[in-house]
Amino acid sequence: GRGFAFQRKLKVERQYRKLLKKGRKVNSQQDDQFTDTYPEHLKHLYLAEEEMLKKRRRAPDDSVLSEEKLSKAVEPVMTEGKFKKKTSNQKAKEEYEKIKAEHARKKEEAEKRRQQREAAQRLYKQKKMEAYKILCKKTKRGQPNLNLQMEFLLQKIQQNT
């Protein structure tokens, strides 16, 4: 119950909690390191400068986009479809369709094999029944008909050779 193993378990738990506490303190210090803290009286200047930089970054992108739109308008629609990358949803749909087709194909093959097996079993049972009828024939007095049995064995030998 409360032997040396229990004491060791408690010690390990205390060490683990201590490590977790230290980890939280280190993470919080790292987070504070990378956040921008501006002096209160200059904050509005820094924010205005950030907005200007964002607008400058967007402006070249807009000009590039307008050029792309013009070039796309000139090209026929067919070429656009060739170079357009597929979205993850389209890829997932294609993958789903492939898997569905594969399952359908496997199902058809299994059905075909099952039908072939059933046909082979029917043929086997029919031959077996015919052989049984021939071998079970009796004469008027109830004796086995040896002439029919000999003919059956002769046919069987001829088929094998």
N, C-alpha and C positions, 0 to 999 in steps of 0.2 A: 503493500500500500504506500507507505511513506518512507521507503528505503532510499539508498543512494541513487537509484535510477530516477526516482521522482525529483530528488534535489537537482540532479543534472538537467532534467527536463526544464525545471523552473529557471535554472541559470541560462540555458540556451534561449528560452523565451525572453528573458530580460535583455540579453545581448541583441536579439533580433529587434526588439522594440527600440533599443537605443540606436541601432543602425538606421531604422526608419526615421527617427527624429532627426538625426544628423542629415539624412538625405533630403528631408523637407527643408531644412535650413539652407543647405547648399543650393537647392533649386530656386528658392525664393531670392537668394542673393544674385543668382545668374539672371533671373527675370528682370530684376531691378537694374541690372547693368545695361541692358539693351533698350530700355524704354527711354524716350526723349523727354527730358524734363527741362523746360525753358523757364527762365526767370519770368515772374508774373508780369512785370512792366514791359517786357520785350516779346511776350508770347504772340501778340497780334502780328508782329512783323515776320516772325518765323513761319506762322501759319499762312500768311499771304504769299511768302516766297515758295512754300511747298505747292500751293495751288498753281502758281505761275509755272513751276517746273512740270507739273502734271499736264497742264495745257500744252506746253511745248512738246512733250512726249507724244501727245495725242495728235497734234497737227500733222507731223510727217506721215503718220499712219493713215489719216484721212485722205491725204493726197494720193497715197499708194492705192487705197481702196477705190478712189474714183477712177484711176487709170485702169485698174483691174476690171471695173464694171464696164468701161468703154470697150476694152479688148474682148470681154465676154459677149457683149452685144454684137460685135462684128462677127465672131466665130459662130458656126452653126451649133445647134443644140446637141447634136450627136457627140461631138468631141468633148463636150462638158461632162457627159455621163461616163466617158472612158477614164478621165483623169480624176474624177471625184472619188474621194476615199469613202469607204463604207463606215457607217456609224456602228457603235457596239450593238445597238438594237438590231440593225440589219444583219450583222455577223451572227448574232444569236439566232435570228430567225432562219438564216441559211443553215446553220448548224443543226437546228431543230428539224428542218425539212430533210436534211441528209440522214439524220438518225431515224426519222419517221419512215423514210423510203427504205432504209436498211432493214428496219424491223418488218416492214411489209414484205420485202423480198424474202427474208428468213422465214416468215410465216408461210408464204406461198411454197417455199421449198419443203418445209416440214409437212405441209398438207399433201404435197405431191408424193413425198416419201411414204407417208401414211397410207395413201391410196394404193401405191404400188405394193406395199407390204400386205394390205388387205386382199388385193387381187391375187397375189402369190399364195396367200393362205387359202383362199377360196379354191384355187386351182389344185393345190395340194390335197385339200379335203375331198374334192371331187374325185381325184385319181385314187385316193385311199379308199373311198367308198366303193368305187367300181371294182377295185381289187378285192375288197372284202366281199362284195356280192358274188364275184366269180368263185372265190375260194370257199364260200359258205354254201354253195349250191349242193343239194343232196339229190340222190336218186329217189325213185318211188318208194323204195324200201327203207329210206333214211340213211343210207350210206353216203360218205363224201364222194363227190363226182371227180374221180381222179383224172378223167380225160380233160376236163376244163382246167384243172390245176396244172396239168402238164402243158397245155396250150398257153396258159398265162405265163408260166416260167420260160417257155420257148420265146414268146414275144419279148419278155424282159431281157433275155440274153441277146436277142437280135437288136434291140434298141441300144444296148450298151456297146455293141461292137460296130 
